[in-house]
Amino acid sequence: MRLAGKQVVCFVESEFEDLELWYPVLRLREEGAVVHLVGPKANHVYIGKYGVPCETEKSMAEIDPADYAGVLVPGGWAPDKLRRYPEVLSFVAAMHEAKKPIGHICHAGWVLASAKILRGVITTSTPGIKDDIENAGATWVDEEVVVDGHIVGSRRPPDLPAYAKAFADLLAEQANE
């Protein structure tokens, strides 16, 4: 398994987009990565937009960016909540500084914008936040997945196969460096 030993954080808050959380998490786990579901509280059940539950394993206060190879931010309405936590923003900024893979899909670009890491980046998102992405200094493009360095962006659930593959490929590539 090409991602064995890699640890990834997936941030969770209520009203995450169910597929945008679970599809990449399961895909990475299939390749051997350890994906920790992390929210404001550990061992707490958060409910997705369509009713799918997700129980966190760790809280935001328990994690250290140095322990992780990458981070995923799912879409839905959760990013609007996640971007209000200083712990999330500092974690994402530290991952950016270390050039570790950061995956965002749909509305998750809000978190990257609030972490102030989009200036000069080429990325995508749901078209509904295109202005937010551009106002944060990024160039927005309408493509199913965009990889710019260590940042992997995607638009919406139909793009999940390309998004999860691109993120897994980037993690594997960094493992070989």
C-alpha positions in Angstrom: 0.0 0.0 0.0 1.6 3.2 -1.2 0.4 5.4 1.6 1.2 3.1 4.5 2.5 5.1 7.5 1.1 8.4 6.2 -1.1 10.3 8.6 -3.7 12.7 7.4 -6.1 15.0 9.2 -9.7 15.5 7.9 -11.4 18.3 9.6 -15.1 17.8 10.6 -17.9 20.1 11.7 -21.6 19.8 11.5 -23.2 20.0 8.0 -20.2 18.7 6.2 -21.0 17.5 2.6 -21.3 13.7 3.3 -19.6 12.4 0.1 -16.9 15.1 0.2 -15.8 13.9 3.6 -16.2 10.1 3.3 -15.1 9.5 -0.3 -11.5 10.9 0.1 -11.2 9.4 3.7 -12.1 5.9 2.5 -10.0 6.2 -0.6 -6.9 7.2 1.4 -7.6 4.4 4.0 -7.8 1.9 1.1 -4.2 2.9 0.2 -3.0 2.5 3.8 -3.1 6.0 5.1 -4.2 6.7 8.7 -6.9 9.4 8.4 -7.8 11.1 11.7 -11.3 12.7 11.8 -10.7 15.9 13.8 -13.3 18.4 15.1 -13.8 20.8 17.9 -14.4 17.9 20.3 -13.0 14.4 20.3 -15.3 11.4 20.3 -18.2 13.5 19.2 -20.7 12.7 16.5 -21.2 15.4 13.8 -23.9 15.0 11.2 -23.5 15.7 7.5 -25.9 17.7 5.3 -27.7 14.5 4.3 -27.7 12.8 7.7 -24.5 10.7 7.5 -22.8 10.7 10.9 -19.1 11.1 11.5 -17.4 10.5 14.9 -14.2 12.4 15.5 -11.2 10.6 16.9 -9.3 13.7 18.0 -10.0 17.3 18.9 -8.4 20.3 17.2 -6.4 21.0 20.4 -4.8 17.5 20.3 -3.2 17.6 16.9 0.3 18.9 15.8 1.0 19.6 12.1 4.4 18.0 12.4 2.7 14.6 13.0 0.8 14.7 9.7 1.6 14.3 6.0 -1.5 16.1 4.7 -4.9 17.7 5.5 -8.3 17.4 3.9 -11.1 20.0 4.3 -14.5 18.8 3.1 -17.2 21.0 1.7 -20.8 21.6 2.6 -21.6 24.2 5.3 -18.8 22.9 7.6 -16.1 25.1 6.1 -18.0 28.2 7.2 -17.8 27.0 10.8 -14.2 25.5 10.5 -12.8 28.8 9.3 -13.8 30.4 12.6 -11.5 28.2 14.7 -8.0 29.6 15.2 -6.7 26.0 15.6 -7.9 25.1 12.1 -6.4 28.2 10.5 -3.0 27.8 12.2 -2.9 24.1 11.3 -3.7 24.8 7.7 -1.1 27.6 7.6 1.5 25.4 9.1 0.8 22.7 6.6 1.1 25.3 3.8 4.4 26.6 5.3 5.8 23.0 5.3 4.4 22.4 1.7 2.4 19.4 2.8 -0.6 18.4 0.7 -3.8 20.4 1.5 -7.0 19.2 -0.1 -10.1 21.3 -0.4 -13.4 20.8 -2.3 -16.5 22.8 -2.9 -16.9 25.4 -0.1 -13.7 24.3 1.7 -11.8 27.0 -0.1 -13.2 29.4 2.5 -10.9 27.8 5.1 -7.8 28.3 2.9 -8.9 31.9 2.2 -9.3 32.5 6.0 -5.9 30.9 6.6 -4.5 33.5 4.1 -2.7 30.9 2.0 -4.3 31.4 -1.4 -2.4 34.4 -2.7 -0.8 33.4 -6.1 -2.4 30.0 -6.1 -4.3 28.5 -9.1 -7.3 26.5 -7.8 -11.0 25.8 -8.1 -14.0 25.4 -5.9 -17.8 25.4 -6.2 -18.5 28.3 -8.5 -20.6 29.9 -5.7 -17.4 31.0 -3.8 -15.4 31.9 -6.9 -15.3 35.6 -5.8 -14.1 34.7 -2.3 -11.3 32.6 -3.8 -10.3 35.4 -6.2 -10.6 38.0 -3.4 -8.1 35.9 -1.4 -5.6 36.3 -4.2 -6.0 33.1 -6.1 -6.7 32.5 -9.7 -9.9 30.5 -10.0 -10.4 28.0 -12.8 -13.4 25.8 -13.7 -11.8 22.3 -13.7 -12.7 19.1 -11.9 -9.4 19.1 -10.0 -6.5 21.6 -9.9 -3.1 20.8 -8.3 -0.9 23.8 -7.7 2.2 22.7 -5.8 0.9 21.1 -2.6 -2.7 22.5 -2.9 -5.3 20.2 -4.4 -8.7 21.9 -5.2 -11.9 20.4 -6.6 -15.4 21.7 -7.3 -18.2 19.3 -6.2 -19.1 15.6 -5.6 -19.0 14.5 -9.3 -15.3 15.5 -9.2 -14.5 13.3 -6.3 -12.7 10.5 -8.2 -10.2 12.9 -9.8 -9.9 14.8 -6.5 -9.2 11.8 -4.3 -6.8 10.4 -6.8 -4.8 13.6 -7.2 -4.6 14.0 -3.4 -3.4 10.4 -3.0 -0.9 10.8 -5.8 0.5 13.9 -4.2 0.9 12.2 -0.8 2.6 9.2 -2.5 4.9 11.5 -4.5 6.0 13.4 -1.4 6.7 10.1 0.3 9.2 9.3 -2.4 11.1 12.6 -2.2 
